[in-house]
Amino acid sequence: MTNHYPHLFRPLTIGSMKLRNRVMLPPHASAVGNLWGTEAEAARNIAYWASRARAGAGWIDGITGFVENRMPPGFEPTGVGAMKNGVFRLPHYLERAGAYAAAVKAEGAVATTQLVIQGGMPHGPSARLSGPLIHQVPHALDRDEIRWFVQEYRFSASQAQKAGLDGVEIHANHDDLMEWFLSPLTNRREDEYGGSFANRLRFITEILTEIRDATGPGFTVGIRMNMAEGEPGGYDLLGGAAIAGRLADAKLVDYVHLVMGSPWGDPSYIQPHHYPAGGWADHAAVYRRSLSIPIVYTGRIIGPDVAERALAEGHADVVGMARAHFADGDLLAKAREGRAADIRPCIGCNECISRRYVENLPFACAVNPDAGREVEGPLPRVAVRKRLLVVGGGPAGLELAVRAAERGHKVTLWEAADRLGGQVRLAALLPTQEGFLGWINHLSRRLDQLDVHVHRGRRATVESVLAEGMDMVAVATGAVARRPDIKGLDLPFVHDMRDVLTDRAALGRRVHIIVQDDHSAPLALADLLAQRGHVVTMLYQTPGPAPLVGRYTLGAFLARLSRGGVMFRHQVQAMAIEPGRIRLRNVFSFKEEMADGVDSVVLACGSVADAGLYNELKGQQANLHLLGDAFAPRRIVFATQQAYALAATL
């Protein structure tokens, strides 16, 4: 069945590694489970990688292998990616890395690790900053420290080889110390490790030479690098290709793994839905045309069609796919079997990253609650089949209906609207979020496949629900617009964002958005209005915009809004709306301010649970449940996690 994707499933040899296909999975499962933590955490991490290899991945580059850091006693590195102790000198490194390698290889894939040291944590080639958002000035390495790190990289690669891994990948991107030495922006040294092009490559050349010497010819060595640096003053596309070419010509690397983005900007290196699928693959082709070694490209490869196209057009020899494998662990198996239409799509919302590293919540994928639960496996079939009525066809209701039907229950779903999807359909009207409907369509197909009885345009009442005589009822009736306590909301130029999205509001040229929502919807609304030609000002009560939107996503929004001329005012609370103006109050000092030049006001103030049906049914309907926004309005990932948890108990 591989004729569906002839390039994707073609074998390839890279260095000493024989790949069964052209798919690499770069590191992305540290949030699922810590390989170096407890035995249970390690088992969860390994089970994730083994399941993806079992589904067909050819290459698992699954370990973010932090190299030992060297700093004075008592110094505390801080920031995302800051590490004091690496992993390669852990007493259980060989055991854990060996278990990872064995599990992946047992499923027919090859297993590698990255070697990583984050730049500025606390080291750099010079006391220079790499961008405008992180202001911790690094310690400039001296020659003795450089020599120490060269030997530490040699030791780390040797440990990886002893553990049974097939190769290592030098992480020289995304603010890694290696990138900082390669970059003319951050490397301003005047000794043999800086200045000229050749000198900027000296550190990584010495490291690669030592790794080659330590591991021998039967071990694969690669480098991962930004195709071009995101900050002005860094190397450009041709400069990056020159770096890769020099290392390839010296036979120090067997492949080059190419990515795009900074840790914070437009794009970030974990690109959200704002960017086109495979958006920088044609940049990788510049490298591929000039190098004689294989090229790996990673960046918004969201499914097998995008992967096949990048390979068929000659942009890369291998594609890296990460978040798509969170969304559907069987992605490659389905593609190979000609069932691509059954693949659960990644919607690029970055909840998989933001939940764990912004909100300190457990790992979860918004569209696939199975992700991260590979140890437990699928929910079991029920011994006793029951009749379940799900009221509401939004994310929570749809996911519950699918999961309960998969377990064997007889499920009926009522949706008051004529289409499924709930507020996701509204969200899909916002710029770059059209892909959200792909997930809704996927759930709709699953309902059909599972023979769930779906009734659209049917609004539930207490009487109609009770008349069904169901064994179980789950109320997922969603939420309604929240109206904040602000004087003047009834003025004719004041609208809720839902009315704007459904074209029920006529707006003037100068629009002020009152924001009482910590996530992305207000930003997306401002983007839409700016595209329509409005002059937009956002009024935030918080010190900055969207505090729950992670840095890997926020930069995309802010860049788009900057280009659209959107203006921001922060730390201001709207107290009263009057013709032509809004009375404001500083949330800290309570000092009064004024926003003038207001033609229209749009409220982006979140939602309030619509739990009326549940409250009326309580005490009359046995086995009654409430979930999703009808319990408390949150985001898609909260709805799907609740649905999964409830389905597990039914």
C-alpha positions in Angstrom: 0.0 0.0 0.0 3.0 2.3 0.1 2.2 3.4 -3.5 0.0 6.0 -1.8 3.2 7.7 -0.6 6.1 6.3 -2.7 8.7 8.9 -1.5 7.7 8.8 2.1 8.1 5.0 2.5 11.3 4.6 0.4 14.2 3.2 2.4 17.4 5.3 2.9 20.8 4.9 4.4 22.3 7.7 6.4 25.8 7.1 7.7 25.5 3.7 9.4 21.8 3.9 9.8 19.4 2.0 7.5 16.0 3.7 7.6 12.9 1.9 6.5 11.3 5.2 5.5 11.9 8.9 5.4 10.3 9.9 8.7 12.2 11.1 11.7 10.6 11.9 15.0 12.7 14.7 16.7 12.6 15.1 20.5 9.2 16.0 21.8 8.2 13.6 24.5 9.9 15.0 27.5 6.6 16.5 28.6 5.0 13.0 28.4 7.5 11.5 30.8 11.0 12.2 32.1 13.3 9.5 30.9 15.7 10.3 33.8 13.1 10.6 36.5 11.3 7.8 38.3 10.9 4.4 36.8 7.3 5.1 36.1 8.1 8.4 34.3 10.8 6.7 32.2 8.4 3.8 31.3 5.9 6.4 30.0 8.5 8.1 27.9 9.8 4.9 26.4 6.3 3.6 25.8 5.5 6.7 23.8 8.5 6.3 21.5 8.0 2.5 21.1 4.4 3.0 20.1 5.4 5.5 17.4 8.1 3.2 16.1 5.5 0.3 16.1 3.3 2.4 13.9 6.1 2.8 11.4 8.4 5.7 12.2 11.8 4.9 10.6 13.9 7.1 12.9 13.4 8.2 16.5 15.7 11.0 17.6 13.9 11.0 20.9 16.3 12.2 23.6 17.1 15.9 24.3 20.5 14.9 25.7 21.7 17.8 27.9 25.5 17.8 28.1 27.1 18.4 31.5 27.4 22.1 32.2 30.4 23.6 33.9 30.1 26.6 36.3 31.3 27.8 39.7 29.8 26.1 42.8 26.6 27.7 43.8 25.8 29.3 40.4 22.2 28.7 39.5 21.3 28.7 35.7 17.8 29.9 35.1 15.4 30.1 32.1 13.8 27.6 29.7 16.3 24.8 29.0 18.6 25.8 31.8 20.5 22.8 33.1 23.4 22.4 35.6 23.9 18.7 35.4 23.6 16.9 32.1 22.2 13.4 31.5 25.2 11.6 30.2 26.9 11.3 33.6 23.8 10.2 35.4 24.5 6.8 37.2 21.5 5.3 35.4 22.2 6.9 31.9 23.3 3.7 30.3 20.3 1.7 31.7 17.7 4.3 30.7 19.1 5.2 27.3 19.7 1.6 26.6 16.1 0.8 27.4 15.0 3.5 25.1 17.3 2.3 22.3 16.2 -1.3 22.8 12.5 -0.5 22.7 12.8 1.6 19.6 15.0 -0.9 17.7 12.7 -3.8 18.7 10.0 -2.0 16.6 12.2 -1.7 13.6 13.3 2.0 13.9 16.8 3.5 14.6 17.4 5.4 17.8 19.5 8.5 18.3 19.9 11.4 20.7 20.6 15.1 20.6 23.6 16.7 22.4 22.4 20.0 23.8 23.6 23.0 25.8 21.4 26.0 25.9 23.2 29.2 25.1 23.4 31.8 27.9 22.7 29.1 30.5 25.1 30.6 31.5 27.7 30.3 28.7 28.3 32.1 25.4 31.2 32.9 23.1 30.9 36.6 24.1 28.9 38.7 26.6 26.2 39.2 24.0 22.5 38.7 23.9 20.9 36.7 21.1 17.5 38.5 21.0 15.4 41.2 22.5 13.4 39.2 25.0 16.0 37.4 27.2 18.4 39.7 29.0 20.6 37.4 31.0 24.1 38.3 29.9 26.1 35.1 29.4 29.6 34.2 30.8 32.1 34.3 27.9 34.0 31.0 27.8 37.7 31.1 28.0 40.0 28.7 26.1 40.3 26.2 29.0 36.5 26.0 29.4 36.2 25.5 25.6 38.6 22.6 25.8 36.7 21.1 28.7 33.4 21.2 26.7 35.0 19.6 23.7 36.0 16.6 25.8 32.6 16.6 27.5 30.9 16.3 24.1 33.3 13.4 23.2 32.4 11.6 26.5 28.7 12.2 25.9 28.7 10.7 22.4 30.7 7.7 23.7 28.1 7.1 26.4 25.3 7.2 23.8 27.2 4.7 21.7 27.7 2.4 24.8 24.0 2.6 25.5 23.2 1.1 22.1 22.1 4.2 20.2 22.8 4.5 16.5 24.0 8.1 16.5 24.1 11.6 17.9 22.9 14.9 16.6 24.6 18.1 17.7 22.0 20.6 18.6 23.3 23.9 17.0 20.0 25.8 16.8 17.4 27.6 19.0 19.8 29.5 21.2 22.1 26.5 21.8 25.7 27.3 22.7 26.8 25.8 19.4 24.6 28.3 17.4 26.0 31.2 19.5 29.5 30.3 18.4 28.5 29.9 14.8 26.5 33.2 14.7 28.1 36.6 13.8 25.5 38.1 16.0 26.6 36.5 19.3 30.2 35.6 18.5 32.3 38.7 18.8 35.5 37.0 20.0 38.9 38.3 18.9 40.8 35.0 19.4 40.9 31.8 17.3 37.3 31.0 18.2 35.7 34.1 16.7 35.9 36.8 14.1 36.3 35.1 10.8 34.0 32.4 9.3 36.5 29.7 9.9 37.1 30.7 13.5 33.4 30.7 14.3 33.4 27.1 13.2 36.4 26.1 15.2 34.6 25.1 18.4 32.0 22.8 16.7 34.7 21.4 14.4 36.8 20.4 17.3 33.8 18.8 19.0 32.8 16.8 15.9 36.4 15.7 15.3 36.6 14.3 18.9 33.2 12.6 18.5 34.3 10.9 15.3 37.6 9.8 16.9 35.8 8.4 19.9 32.9 6.6 18.1 34.5 5.3 14.9 33.0 4.8 11.5 30.0 2.7 12.5 28.3 5.5 14.4 26.2 8.2 12.7 26.8 11.9 13.5 24.6 14.8 12.4 23.9 18.4 13.1 20.7 20.3 13.6 20.8 24.0 12.8 18.6 26.9 11.9 18.5 27.4 8.1 18.7 31.2 8.9 18.8 33.0 12.2 15.6 34.8 13.1 17.3 37.9 14.6 18.9 40.6 12.3 22.7 40.3 12.5 22.7 36.5 12.5 23.6 34.4 9.5 21.3 34.3 6.6 20.2 31.3 4.4 23.4 31.3 2.3 25.5 31.8 5.4 23.9 28.7 7.0 24.4 26.7 3.9 28.1 27.7 3.9 28.4 26.4 7.5 26.8 23.1 6.7 28.9 22.8 3.5 32.1 23.3 5.4 31.2 20.6 7.9 30.0 18.2 5.2 33.1 18.7 3.1 35.3 17.9 6.1 33.3 14.6 6.5 32.4 15.5 10.1 28.7 15.0 9.7 26.6 12.4 7.9 23.5 14.6 7.6 22.1 18.1 8.3 18.8 18.5 10.1 17.2 21.9 9.2 14.7 23.9 11.1 13.5 27.5 11.2 12.6 29.9 14.1 13.8 31.4 17.3 12.8 30.5 20.9 10.3 33.4 20.9 9.7 35.1 17.6 8.0 35.0 14.2 8.2 32.1 13.7 9.2 30.4 16.9 10.8 27.0 16.4 7.5 25.3 17.4 5.3 26.9 14.8 1.6 27.2 15.5 -1.2 27.2 13.0 -0.4 30.7 11.7 2.2 29.3 9.3 1.6 27.2 6.2 2.2 23.5 6.3 5.8 22.7 5.4 6.3 26.4 5.1 10.1 26.5 4.9 10.8 23.3 3.0 11.8 25.2 -0.1 14.5 26.9 2.0 15.9 23.4 2.8 16.2 22.8 -0.9 18.9 25.5 -1.0 21.0 23.3 1.3 20.1 20.1 -0.5 21.3 21.5 -3.9 24.6 22.5 -2.4 25.4 19.5 -0.2 26.2 15.9 -1.0 24.9 14.5 2.3 21.2 13.9 3.2 19.0 16.7 4.4 16.3 16.4 7.1 13.7 19.1 7.2 11.4 19.7 10.2 8.7 22.4 10.4 4.9 22.1 10.2 5.0 18.7 8.5 1.4 18.1 9.7 0.6 14.9 7.8 1.7 12.4 5.1 0.5 14.6 2.2 2.7 17.5 3.3 5.6 15.1 3.9 5.3 13.4 0.5 5.2 16.7 -1.2 8.4 18.0 0.5 10.2 14.8 -0.5 8.8 14.5 -4.0 9.7 18.1 -4.8 13.3 17.5 -3.7 13.3 19.8 -0.7 14.7 17.2 1.7 15.6 13.5 1.9 13.9 13.0 5.3 11.1 14.9 7.1 10.8 15.4 10.8 7.3 15.1 12.3 6.6 15.8 16.0 3.2 17.2 17.0 1.5 15.3 14.2 2.4 12.2 16.1 0.9 13.5 19.3 -2.4 14.1 17.4 -2.3 10.5 16.0 0.1 7.9 17.0 -1.0 5.6 14.2 -0.4 8.3 11.5 2.1 6.3 9.5 0.3 3.0 9.8 -2.9 4.7 8.4 -0.9 6.4 5.6 0.7 3.1 4.7 -2.6 1.3 4.6 -4.3 3.9 2.5 -6.4 5.3 5.3 -5.0 8.8 5.4 -8.6 10.2 5.7 -8.8 8.5 9.2 -5.8 10.4 10.5 -6.7 12.7 13.4 -5.3 16.1 12.3 -3.0 18.3 14.4 -4.5 21.8 14.7 -1.3 23.5 15.6 -2.6 25.1 18.9 0.6 24.2 20.8 -1.3 23.1 23.9 1.0 20.1 24.0 3.9 22.5 24.8 2.1 25.3 26.6 0.2 23.3 29.2 3.4 21.7 30.5 5.8 24.6 30.3 3.5 27.6 30.7 0.8 26.5 33.1 2.6 23.6 34.7 -0.2 21.2 34.0 0.2 17.6 33.0 0.9 16.8 29.4 -2.1 16.6 27.0 -2.8 17.0 23.3 -5.9 19.0 22.5 -7.2 16.6 19.9 -5.9 13.3 21.2 -6.4 12.4 24.8 -4.7 9.0 24.2 -1.3 10.7 23.7 0.8 10.2 26.8 -1.3 7.2 27.9 0.6 4.6 26.0 1.4 2.7 29.2 -2.3 2.3 30.0 -3.3 1.6 26.4 -6.8 2.2 24.9 -9.9 2.4 27.1 -11.2 -1.2 27.5 -14.5 -2.3 26.1 -17.4 -2.4 28.6 -18.9 -5.6 29.9 -22.4 -4.2 30.0 -23.6 -2.0 27.2 -25.7 1.0 28.3 -27.6 3.8 26.5 -26.0 7.2 26.7 -27.5 10.5 25.6 -24.9 13.3 25.0 -26.5 16.7 24.9 -24.2 19.1 22.9 -22.1 18.6 19.9 -19.1 20.8 20.8 -15.6 19.5 21.6 -16.6 17.9 24.9 -19.8 16.3 23.6 -18.2 15.0 20.4 -15.2 13.5 22.2 -17.3 11.9 24.8 -19.7 10.4 22.2 -16.7 8.9 20.3 -15.0 7.5 23.3 -18.1 6.0 24.9 -19.1 4.4 21.6 -15.6 3.0 21.2 -16.0 1.4 24.6 -19.2 -0.3 23.3 -22.0 1.9 24.7 -25.1 2.8 22.5 -24.7 6.5 22.1 -27.1 9.2 20.9 -26.0 12.8 20.5 -28.3 15.9 20.3 -27.0 19.2 18.9 -29.2 22.3 18.9 -27.5 23.8 15.9 -27.7 22.5 12.4 -23.9 21.7 12.4 -21.6 20.0 14.9 -18.6 21.7 16.5 -20.0 24.3 19.0 -17.7 27.3 19.5 -14.9 25.6 17.5 -16.9 26.6 14.5 -16.7 30.2 15.6 -13.0 29.9 16.3 -12.5 28.5 12.8 -13.8 31.8 11.4 -10.7 33.6 12.8 -7.5 34.0 10.6 -5.3 30.9 10.3 -7.7 28.7 12.3 -9.7 27.2 9.5 -7.9 23.9 10.2 -9.8 23.5 13.4 -12.7 22.3 11.3 -10.6 19.4 10.1 -10.7 18.0 13.6 -14.4 18.5 13.9 -14.9 16.7 10.6 -12.7 13.9 11.8 -14.9 13.4 14.9 -18.0 13.5 12.7 -16.6 10.7 10.6 -15.8 8.7 13.7 -19.4 9.1 14.9 -20.6 7.7 11.6 -18.2 4.8 11.7 -19.3 4.0 15.3 -23.0 4.2 14.4 -23.7 7.0 16.9 -27.2 8.4 16.4 -26.6 12.1 15.8 -29.6 14.5 15.8 -28.7 18.0 14.5 -31.1 20.9 15.1 -32.6 19.2 18.2 -32.7 21.4 21.3 -32.9 19.4 24.5 -35.5 20.1 27.2 -36.0 18.5 30.6 -39.1 16.7 29.3 -37.5 15.5 26.0 -34.5 14.1 27.9 -36.5 12.3 30.5 -38.8 10.9 27.8 -35.8 9.1 26.3 -35.4 7.0 29.4 -31.6 6.8 28.9 -29.3 4.9 31.3 -26.9 7.8 31.3 -27.0 11.5 30.3 -24.1 13.8 29.8 -24.8 17.5 29.5 -22.2 19.4 27.4 -24.3 22.4 26.5 -21.3 24.8 26.3 -21.3 28.4 27.3 -22.7 31.8 26.5 -21.0 35.2 26.2 -19.9 36.8 29.4 -21.0 40.4 29.9 -18.7 42.2 32.3 -19.8 44.8 34.8 -19.2 47.9 32.7 -21.5 50.8 32.4 -22.7 51.5 28.8 -22.8 47.9 27.5 -26.3 48.6 26.0 -25.1 51.4 23.7 -25.6 50.6 20.0 -21.9 50.6 19.1 -21.0 47.9 21.7 -20.9 44.3 20.4 -19.8 40.9 21.6 -17.1 39.2 19.5 -19.5 36.4 18.6 -21.7 38.9 16.8 -18.7 40.2 14.9 -17.7 36.7 13.8 -21.3 35.9 12.6 -21.5 39.3 10.8 -24.3 40.5 13.0 -22.4 43.7 14.0 -21.7 46.7 11.9 -18.4 48.3 13.1 -17.0 51.7 12.7 -13.4 52.3 11.6 -11.9 52.8 15.0 -12.5 49.7 17.2 -11.5 49.2 20.8 -11.5 45.6 22.1 -12.1 45.2 25.8 -10.2 42.1 26.8 -11.0 39.9 29.8 -9.7 36.6 28.4 -6.2 35.3 29.1 -5.8 33.2 26.0 -5.7 33.7 22.2 -9.3 34.5 21.1 -8.9 38.3 21.5 -5.6 38.3 19.6 -7.2 36.4 16.7 -10.2 38.8 16.8 -7.9 41.8 16.5 -6.1 40.1 13.6 -9.4 39.7 11.8 -10.5 43.3 12.3 -7.1 44.6 11.2 -7.3 42.6 8.0 -10.7 44.1 7.4 -9.2 47.6 7.6 -10.2 48.7 11.1 -7.9 50.7 13.4 -7.8 48.4 16.4 -6.8 49.1 20.0 -6.7 46.3 22.6 -7.4 47.2 26.2 -5.8 44.6 28.5 -6.2 44.5 32.3 -3.1 42.3 32.5 0.5 43.7 32.4 1.0 42.0 29.0 -1.1 40.4 26.3 -2.5 36.9 26.6 -0.7 35.6 29.7 -1.7 32.0 29.0 -0.4 31.9 25.5 3.0 30.4 25.5 6.0 32.1 24.0 6.2 29.6 21.1 2.8 30.9 19.9 2.6 34.5 21.1 5.2 35.8 18.8 3.2 34.8 15.7 0.1 36.7 17.0 2.1 39.8 17.9 4.0 39.9 14.6 0.7 39.7 12.7 -0.9 42.4 14.9 2.1 44.7 14.5 1.9 44.4 10.8 -1.8 45.2 11.0 -1.2 48.3 13.0 -3.0 47.0 16.1 -2.3 49.1 19.3 -2.2 47.9 22.9 -2.9 49.4 26.2 -2.1 47.4 29.3 -3.1 47.4 33.0 -6.3 49.3 32.3 -9.8 48.3 33.3 -12.8 49.5 31.4 -15.2 51.2 33.8 -17.7 53.0 31.6 -18.4 53.2 27.8 -19.6 56.5 26.5 -20.2 57.9 23.0 -16.7 58.3 21.5 -14.7 57.2 24.5 -14.1 54.6 27.3 -13.4 55.5 30.9 -10.5 53.4 32.2 -8.9 52.8 35.5 -5.3 51.5 36.1 -5.7 48.1 37.8 -2.8 48.8 40.2 -3.0 52.5 41.1 -6.7 53.0 40.3 -5.7 56.2 38.5 -8.4 57.1 36.0 -7.6 57.3 32.3 -9.5 57.8 29.1 -9.5 56.1 25.7 -10.7 58.6 23.0 -11.6 58.2 19.4 -13.8 55.2 19.8 -16.3 54.4 17.0 -17.1 50.8 18.1 -16.4 48.6 21.1 -16.1 44.8 20.9 -16.2 42.7 24.1 -13.7 39.8 24.2 -14.5 38.8 27.7 -14.8 35.0 27.6 -17.9 32.9 28.5 -20.1 31.8 31.3 -21.3 28.2 31.6 -24.7 27.3 30.3 -25.6 24.7 32.8 -29.4 25.3 33.0 -30.4 22.0 31.6 -28.1 20.1 33.9 -29.4 22.0 36.9 -33.0 21.2 36.0 -32.3 17.5 35.3 -30.4 17.0 38.6 -32.5 14.9 40.9 -34.7 13.6 38.1 -32.2 11.8 35.8 -30.1 9.0 37.2 -26.4 8.8 36.1 -26.2 12.5 35.1 -23.0 14.2 34.2 -21.8 17.7 33.4 -18.7 18.5 31.3 -16.9 20.9 29.1 -17.7 24.6 29.0 -21.0 23.8 30.7 -19.1 23.1 33.8 -16.5 25.9 33.5 -15.4 27.6 30.2 -11.9 26.7 29.2 -10.1 25.6 26.0 -10.4 22.6 23.7 -7.9 20.6 25.6 -9.8 20.9 28.8 -13.0 19.7 27.1 -11.4 16.7 25.5 -9.5 15.7 28.7 -12.8 15.8 30.6 -14.6 13.8 28.0 -11.9 11.1 28.1 -11.9 10.9 31.9 -15.7 10.6 32.0 -15.7 8.0 29.2 -13.3 6.0 31.3 -15.8 5.8 34.2 -19.0 5.0 32.2 
